[in-house]
Amino acid sequence: MKSGRITLFFACVIVALAVICAIFPSDGITVGSHSFYLPTIHDLAEANISSFDKDETAIPAELVELNDSITALQTFSDSSDIRFWLPDSLYFASFWEAAENAQTQGRTIRIMHYGDSQIEMDRMTSQLRSYMQKTFGGGGPGMIPFRTIIPTLAVSQSASGNLTHLSSFGDSTVTRSRGNYGPMMQSFRMSGEASVRIKAATHASVDHHVKAFSNIRLVYNNKTGPFRSTLTDRQNQISDTRSAKGEGVGSMAWVFDSSTTAVTLSAHGYADLYCVTVDNGPGVAVDNIPMRGCSGQQFTMVNQGLLTQAYAQLDVGIIILQFGGNSVPYLNNEQSISTYCQSMGKQIDYLHRCCPKAKVLFIGPSDMSTRNKGVLQTYPMLPTLIDSLIVTANSHNAAYWSIYHAMGGWNSMLNWNKKGLAGSDYIHFSQHGADKMGAKLAQAFADNYQLYCLRRRFNQQKED
């Protein structure tokens, strides 16, 4: 039935009811022992007017204003190029609550940002870290491997000793380890002695929150025999040795009364050194974990029991997975995209099992250009991949953020390249471009946090 006919039908029904109410006797009709009554038109009008006049049913003006603000911000967020696609509207609420209380509770809540070469050198991560630490406190560069693999602006380090690099990713020269890689998807096997000198960043472009630290933690897997580690801080004249309680996954933590800019961490024994966290007081720590050449399918390669124990040594609030770019050239039909998305769904599920309290955010690939008959344009199947990844993330209880949409969509890489925001390969961002994209990601989180705060105020005032 057409909409016009439906409207006419309801109008006729209303008119008919009005006529019946108008002619129905005010004292009702008696049939046998039963009496029947209908309200008059006057009764209905007075009932409606009186219902609006009752103060107890009126919504306070401030609640109306708050509700309007929530609706407006939600509408803006849902239509924004930097929006989150969420499995539910309150997905990040538990993280925001924890972040707000982190300093008073003495917690350091981690955001672990995994990604491919697009995030190397602390790119994108640095902008998110800056926002989080300005808003919720904390400092320091976050999680680092025991020995430098890829240089970063966030921290300087130099390691020595008998160290074998074990990694779930990389070329054939990298040693594999049957799943014993730790939360950075890599580790260093130490036999005998090893040490690392960690110095705070000095580069002018680095945020000041990163340039000092007071909380150091070593996460390890003690293989056999005694294992100990000593942290030396010459600036504060501290030398403190800790010993492992036994074999297996554990951690050693040092907390200084005042921050420092350089420490030396030495270890003795036979163990796999998973990572070192370098933070400054309670608040939020944001870790940059680049995995060059990865498609994002390496997480299930780590032993579930060991990874679960390693995450348990850390207070992880959000796990970010920024992958897909390395797979785009090979995803040339819907079947290949479906296979890749199924694999990524398994990675998300695996991380939920290993770190059940953490929220997962998947960040898909940027716009990327290829030559079609000599003309540079977006990879043909890239939009289909983005749509499929959004569905995959949400159906596996993960949020999604789209670099592709944040850039401007189809063929936006060409414009970013012209403006010096992307390299000549039409794949990677320049430093300036990465900073710009990182700021967009931070703004997406800021918008979501603002929406969380408005909803909380609304609920609190509604209860009052």
C-alpha positions as CSV (number, residue, x, y, z in Angstrom):
1,M,0.0,0.0,0.0
2,K,1.3,3.5,-0.9
3,S,2.2,5.9,1.9
4,G,-0.5,8.4,0.7
5,R,-3.3,5.8,1.1
6,I,-2.0,4.8,4.5
7,T,-2.1,8.4,5.7
8,L,-5.7,8.8,4.3
9,F,-6.8,5.6,6.1
10,F,-5.5,6.8,9.5
11,A,-7.1,10.2,8.9
12,C,-10.5,8.6,8.2
13,V,-10.2,6.5,11.4
14,I,-9.4,9.5,13.5
15,V,-12.4,11.5,12.1
16,A,-14.7,8.5,12.6
17,L,-13.6,8.2,16.2
18,A,-14.1,11.9,16.8
19,V,-17.7,11.7,15.3
20,I,-18.5,8.8,17.6
21,C,-17.2,10.6,20.7
22,A,-19.2,13.7,19.7
23,I,-22.6,11.9,19.3
24,F,-22.1,9.3,22.1
25,P,-24.4,10.2,25.1
26,S,-22.5,11.8,27.9
27,D,-24.3,9.6,30.5
28,G,-23.4,6.5,28.4
29,I,-25.5,3.6,27.1
30,T,-26.9,0.8,29.2
31,V,-27.2,-2.7,27.7
32,G,-28.8,-5.1,30.1
33,S,-26.8,-4.9,33.4
34,H,-23.8,-3.2,31.7
35,S,-23.1,0.5,31.1
36,F,-20.7,1.8,28.4
37,Y,-19.0,5.2,28.3
38,L,-16.8,7.1,25.9
39,P,-14.8,10.3,26.6
40,T,-16.1,13.5,25.0
41,I,-13.9,15.7,22.8
42,H,-13.8,18.2,25.6
43,D,-12.6,15.5,28.1
44,L,-9.8,14.5,25.7
45,A,-8.7,18.1,25.2
46,E,-8.6,18.9,28.9
47,A,-6.7,15.6,29.6
48,N,-4.0,16.6,27.1
49,I,-3.7,20.1,28.4
50,S,-3.5,19.0,32.0
51,S,-0.8,16.5,31.2
52,F,1.5,19.3,29.9
53,D,0.7,21.5,32.9
54,K,2.0,19.0,35.4
55,D,5.5,20.1,36.7
56,E,6.5,16.6,37.7
57,T,6.5,15.4,34.1
58,A,8.4,18.3,32.7
59,I,12.1,17.6,31.7
60,P,14.5,20.1,33.4
61,A,16.0,22.6,30.9
62,E,19.5,21.5,31.7
63,L,18.7,17.9,30.9
64,V,17.1,18.9,27.7
65,E,20.2,21.0,26.8
66,L,22.6,18.1,27.7
67,N,20.5,15.6,25.7
68,D,20.5,18.0,22.7
69,S,24.3,18.3,23.0
70,I,24.7,14.5,23.2
71,T,22.5,14.0,20.1
72,A,24.3,16.8,18.2
73,L,27.8,15.4,19.0
74,Q,26.7,11.8,18.3
75,T,25.3,12.9,14.9
76,F,28.5,14.8,14.1
77,S,30.7,11.9,15.1
78,D,28.7,9.4,13.1
79,S,29.1,11.5,9.9
80,S,32.7,12.6,10.5
81,D,35.6,11.3,8.4
82,I,37.5,10.5,11.6
83,R,34.6,8.6,13.3
84,F,34.9,5.3,15.1
85,W,32.8,2.4,14.0
86,L,31.9,0.8,17.3
87,P,30.3,-2.6,18.2
88,D,28.3,-0.6,20.8
89,S,28.1,3.1,21.6
90,L,29.7,2.7,25.1
91,Y,32.5,0.5,23.8
92,F,35.4,2.7,25.3
93,A,33.5,3.8,28.4
94,S,35.3,1.4,30.8
95,F,38.7,2.7,29.4
96,W,37.7,6.3,30.0
97,E,36.7,5.6,33.5
98,A,39.9,3.7,34.2
99,A,42.0,6.5,32.6
100,E,40.4,9.2,34.7
101,N,41.1,7.3,37.9
102,A,44.6,6.0,37.0
103,Q,46.6,8.7,38.8
104,T,44.6,8.5,42.1
105,Q,44.8,4.7,42.0
106,G,48.5,4.7,41.1
107,R,47.9,2.8,37.9
108,T,49.7,3.0,34.6
109,I,47.2,1.9,31.9
110,R,48.7,0.9,28.6
111,I,47.6,1.5,25.0
112,M,49.6,-0.9,22.9
113,H,49.8,0.4,19.3
114,Y,50.8,-2.5,17.0
115,G,51.3,-1.7,13.3
116,D,53.3,-2.2,10.2
117,S,56.0,0.1,8.8
118,Q,53.5,3.0,8.7
119,I,54.0,3.6,12.5
120,E,57.8,3.2,12.6
121,M,59.9,5.9,14.3
122,D,56.9,6.5,16.7
123,R,54.9,7.9,13.9
124,M,51.2,8.4,14.6
125,T,51.6,6.9,18.1
126,S,53.4,10.0,19.4
127,Q,50.4,12.2,18.7
128,L,48.0,9.8,20.5
129,R,50.4,9.5,23.4
130,S,50.7,13.3,23.7
131,Y,46.9,13.7,23.9
132,M,46.4,10.9,26.4
133,Q,49.2,12.0,28.7
134,K,48.1,15.7,28.7
135,T,44.6,14.6,29.5
136,F,45.2,11.8,32.0
137,G,48.8,12.1,33.2
138,G,51.7,9.8,32.8
139,G,54.8,10.0,30.7
140,G,57.7,8.3,29.2
141,P,58.1,6.5,25.8
142,G,56.4,3.3,26.9
143,M,57.3,-0.2,25.9
144,I,60.6,-0.9,24.1
145,P,62.5,-4.1,23.2
146,F,65.6,-4.9,25.2
147,R,67.7,-4.1,22.1
148,T,66.9,-1.6,19.4
149,I,65.5,-3.1,16.2
150,I,64.1,0.0,14.6
151,P,65.3,3.5,15.8
152,T,62.7,5.8,17.3
153,L,62.6,9.5,18.2
154,A,61.0,8.6,21.5
155,V,64.0,7.1,23.3
156,S,67.7,6.2,22.8
157,Q,69.1,2.8,23.8
158,S,72.2,0.7,23.3
159,A,72.5,-2.9,24.4
160,S,75.3,-5.4,24.8
161,G,75.8,-9.0,25.8
162,N,74.9,-12.5,24.5
163,L,71.5,-11.8,22.9
164,T,69.7,-13.8,20.2
165,H,66.8,-12.0,18.5
166,L,63.7,-14.2,18.3
167,S,60.8,-12.9,16.2
168,S,57.5,-13.9,14.7
169,F,58.0,-11.6,11.8
170,G,60.8,-10.5,9.6
171,D,62.9,-12.1,6.8
172,S,64.6,-15.5,6.9
173,T,67.6,-14.2,8.8
174,V,65.4,-13.9,12.0
175,T,65.4,-16.8,14.4
176,R,62.0,-18.4,15.1
177,S,61.1,-19.7,18.5
178,R,57.9,-21.9,18.5
179,G,55.7,-19.2,19.9
180,N,57.9,-17.8,22.6
181,Y,57.9,-14.1,21.6
182,G,56.1,-12.1,24.2
183,P,53.8,-9.0,23.9
184,M,56.0,-7.3,21.3
185,M,55.8,-10.4,19.1
186,Q,59.6,-10.7,19.5
187,S,62.1,-11.3,22.3
188,F,65.8,-11.6,23.1
189,R,67.2,-14.8,24.4
190,M,69.9,-14.1,26.9
191,S,72.5,-16.6,28.1
192,G,74.9,-15.3,30.7
193,E,74.9,-11.5,30.9
194,A,73.4,-8.6,29.0
195,S,72.7,-4.9,29.6
196,V,70.9,-2.0,28.0
197,R,71.5,1.8,28.5
198,I,68.2,3.7,28.1
199,K,68.3,7.5,27.6
200,A,65.4,9.9,27.3
201,A,64.8,11.6,24.0
202,T,66.4,15.0,23.4
203,H,65.0,15.9,20.0
204,A,63.1,19.2,20.0
205,S,60.1,17.8,18.3
206,V,59.5,15.2,21.0
207,D,56.7,15.9,23.5
208,H,58.1,16.9,27.0
209,H,56.1,14.1,28.7
210,V,58.4,11.6,27.0
211,K,61.7,13.1,28.1
212,A,61.8,11.7,31.6
213,F,60.8,8.5,33.4
214,S,60.5,7.1,36.9
215,N,58.9,3.6,36.4
216,I,60.9,0.8,34.8
217,R,59.6,-2.8,34.3
218,L,61.4,-5.8,32.8
219,V,59.1,-8.5,31.5
220,Y,60.8,-11.9,31.0
221,N,60.5,-15.6,30.7
222,N,63.0,-17.3,33.0
223,K,64.1,-20.5,31.3
224,T,66.1,-22.2,34.0
225,G,68.2,-21.5,37.1
226,P,68.7,-18.2,39.0
227,F,67.8,-14.9,37.2
228,R,68.5,-11.4,38.5
229,S,68.5,-7.9,37.1
230,T,70.0,-4.7,38.4
231,L,68.8,-1.1,37.6
232,T,71.3,1.6,38.0
233,D,70.4,5.3,38.0
234,R,73.5,7.4,38.4
235,Q,71.6,10.7,38.5
236,N,69.7,9.6,41.6
237,Q,72.6,7.4,42.8
238,I,70.4,4.2,42.8
239,S,71.5,0.7,42.2
240,D,68.8,-1.9,42.9
241,T,68.9,-5.7,42.2
242,R,65.9,-7.9,41.9
243,S,65.7,-11.7,41.6
244,A,63.2,-14.0,39.9
245,K,61.0,-16.0,42.2
246,G,61.2,-19.0,39.8
247,E,61.0,-20.1,36.3
248,G,58.4,-18.9,33.8
249,V,56.9,-15.5,32.8
250,G,57.3,-12.7,35.3
251,S,58.4,-9.1,35.7
252,M,60.6,-6.9,37.9
253,A,59.6,-3.3,38.5
254,W,61.5,-0.2,39.8
255,V,59.8,3.0,40.9
256,F,61.8,6.1,41.7
257,D,60.7,9.0,43.9
258,S,61.9,11.4,41.3
259,S,62.2,11.1,37.5
260,T,65.4,10.6,35.7
261,T,66.7,10.8,32.1
262,A,69.0,7.8,31.9
263,V,69.3,4.3,33.4
264,T,71.2,1.1,32.8
265,L,69.4,-2.3,33.1
266,S,71.6,-5.3,33.4
267,A,70.5,-9.0,33.6
268,H,72.2,-12.3,34.6
269,G,71.0,-15.8,33.8
270,Y,69.2,-17.7,31.1
271,A,66.0,-16.1,30.0
272,D,63.9,-14.6,27.2
273,L,63.7,-10.9,27.7
274,Y,60.3,-9.8,26.3
275,C,60.2,-6.1,26.8
276,V,61.1,-3.1,29.0
277,T,58.4,-0.5,29.9
278,V,59.8,3.0,30.4
279,D,57.1,5.2,32.0
280,N,56.9,8.3,34.2
281,G,54.4,8.0,37.0
282,P,50.8,6.8,37.0
283,G,48.5,7.7,34.1
284,V,48.4,6.4,30.6
285,A,51.3,4.9,28.7
286,V,51.1,4.6,24.9
287,D,53.5,2.0,23.3
288,N,54.7,2.1,19.7
289,I,55.3,-1.5,18.4
290,P,56.1,-1.5,14.7
291,M,56.2,-4.9,12.9
292,R,57.8,-4.2,9.5
293,G,56.3,-6.1,6.6
294,C,53.5,-7.7,8.7
295,S,50.0,-8.3,7.6
296,G,48.7,-8.5,11.2
297,Q,48.4,-12.3,11.2
298,Q,51.3,-12.9,13.6
299,F,49.5,-12.8,16.9
300,T,48.2,-16.3,16.8
301,M,51.8,-17.4,16.3
302,V,52.6,-16.6,19.9
303,N,51.9,-19.3,22.5
304,Q,48.6,-18.4,24.1
305,G,49.6,-19.4,27.7
306,L,52.8,-17.3,27.5
307,L,51.2,-14.3,25.9
308,T,48.4,-14.4,28.5
309,Q,50.9,-14.5,31.3
310,A,52.9,-11.6,29.7
311,Y,49.9,-9.4,29.3
312,A,49.0,-10.1,33.0
313,Q,52.2,-8.3,34.0
314,L,50.9,-5.2,32.3
315,D,47.8,-3.1,32.8
316,V,46.5,-3.0,29.2
317,G,43.5,-0.8,28.4
318,I,43.4,-0.8,24.6
319,I,45.2,-2.9,22.0
320,I,45.4,-1.1,18.6
321,L,46.0,-3.2,15.5
322,Q,47.1,-1.1,12.5
323,F,47.4,-3.5,9.5
324,G,46.3,-4.3,6.0
325,G,48.5,-2.1,3.9
326,N,51.0,-4.9,3.2
327,S,48.2,-7.1,2.0
328,V,46.4,-4.6,-0.3
329,P,48.4,-5.4,-3.5
330,Y,47.5,-9.1,-3.2
331,L,43.8,-8.7,-2.4
332,N,42.4,-8.5,-5.9
333,N,39.0,-10.2,-5.5
334,E,36.2,-10.7,-3.0
335,Q,37.4,-14.2,-2.1
336,S,40.9,-13.1,-1.1
337,I,39.4,-10.2,0.9
338,S,37.1,-12.6,2.7
339,T,40.0,-14.9,3.6
340,Y,42.1,-12.1,4.9
341,C,39.2,-10.7,7.0
342,Q,38.5,-14.1,8.5
343,S,42.1,-14.3,9.5
344,M,42.0,-10.9,11.1
345,G,38.9,-11.9,13.0
346,K,40.8,-14.8,14.4
347,Q,43.6,-12.5,15.5
348,I,41.1,-10.2,17.3
349,D,39.5,-13.2,19.0
350,Y,42.9,-14.5,20.1
351,L,43.8,-11.2,21.7
352,H,40.5,-11.1,23.5
353,R,41.3,-14.4,25.0
354,C,44.9,-13.5,26.0
355,C,44.0,-10.0,27.3
356,P,40.2,-10.1,28.1
357,K,40.1,-6.7,29.8
358,A,41.5,-4.8,26.9
359,K,39.4,-3.1,24.2
360,V,40.6,-3.7,20.7
361,L,40.8,-1.1,18.0
362,F,41.5,-2.1,14.4
363,I,43.0,0.6,12.1
364,G,42.7,-0.3,8.4
365,P,45.0,0.7,5.5
366,S,45.4,4.2,4.1
367,D,44.5,5.1,0.6
368,M,47.2,3.5,-1.6
369,S,47.9,4.2,-5.3
370,T,48.8,1.8,-8.1
371,R,49.2,2.3,-11.9
372,N,46.3,1.4,-14.1
373,K,47.1,1.8,-17.8
374,G,49.8,4.2,-16.7
375,V,47.6,6.3,-14.5
376,L,48.0,6.4,-10.7
377,Q,44.8,5.6,-8.8
378,T,43.5,3.9,-5.7
379,Y,43.8,0.1,-5.7
380,P,40.5,-1.1,-7.1
381,M,39.5,-3.5,-4.3
382,L,40.6,-1.2,-1.4
383,P,37.1,0.3,-0.7
384,T,35.7,-3.2,-0.6
385,L,38.5,-4.3,1.8
386,I,37.7,-1.3,4.1
387,D,34.0,-2.1,4.2
388,S,34.7,-5.8,5.0
389,L,37.2,-4.9,7.7
390,I,34.7,-2.7,9.4
391,V,32.1,-5.5,9.5
392,T,34.8,-8.0,10.7
393,A,36.1,-5.7,13.5
394,N,32.6,-5.0,14.9
395,S,31.4,-8.6,14.6
396,H,34.4,-9.7,16.7
397,N,33.8,-7.0,19.4
398,A,36.4,-4.5,18.2
399,A,36.2,-0.9,17.1
400,Y,37.4,0.3,13.7
401,W,39.0,3.5,12.6
402,S,39.6,4.3,8.9
403,I,42.7,6.1,7.7
404,Y,41.3,5.8,4.2
405,H,38.2,7.9,5.2
406,A,40.3,10.3,7.3
407,M,42.5,11.0,4.2
408,G,39.5,11.7,2.0
409,G,38.8,8.4,0.4
410,W,39.3,7.5,-3.3
411,N,42.5,8.9,-4.8
412,S,43.2,11.0,-1.7
413,M,46.8,9.6,-1.6
414,L,47.5,11.7,-4.7
415,N,46.6,14.9,-2.9
416,W,48.5,13.9,0.2
417,N,51.6,13.3,-2.0
418,K,51.2,16.7,-3.7
419,K,51.1,18.4,-0.3
420,G,54.2,16.6,0.9
421,L,52.2,14.5,3.3
422,A,53.1,11.2,1.6
423,G,56.2,9.7,0.0
424,S,56.9,9.0,-3.6
425,D,55.8,5.3,-3.2
426,Y,52.2,6.6,-2.7
427,I,51.9,4.2,0.3
428,H,53.8,5.7,3.3
429,F,53.2,9.0,5.0
430,S,56.0,11.6,5.3
431,Q,56.8,12.6,8.9
432,H,54.5,15.6,8.5
433,G,51.7,13.4,7.1
434,A,52.1,10.9,9.9
435,D,51.9,13.7,12.5
436,K,48.7,15.0,10.8
437,M,47.1,11.5,10.7
438,G,48.2,10.8,14.3
439,A,46.5,14.1,15.3
440,K,43.3,12.9,13.5
441,L,43.4,9.7,15.5
442,A,43.9,11.6,18.8
443,Q,41.0,13.9,17.9
444,A,38.7,10.8,17.3
445,F,39.5,9.7,20.8
446,A,39.0,13.2,22.1
447,D,35.5,13.4,20.5
448,N,34.6,10.0,21.9
449,Y,35.8,11.0,25.4
450,Q,33.7,14.2,25.2
451,L,30.7,12.2,24.3
452,Y,31.4,9.9,27.3
453,C,31.6,12.9,29.6
454,L,28.3,14.4,28.4
455,R,26.5,11.1,28.8
456,R,27.8,10.7,32.3
457,R,26.7,14.2,33.3
458,F,23.3,13.5,31.8
459,N,22.9,10.2,33.7
460,Q,24.1,11.9,37.0
461,Q,21.7,14.8,36.7
462,K,18.8,12.5,35.7
463,E,19.4,10.5,38.9
464,D,19.5,13.7,41.0
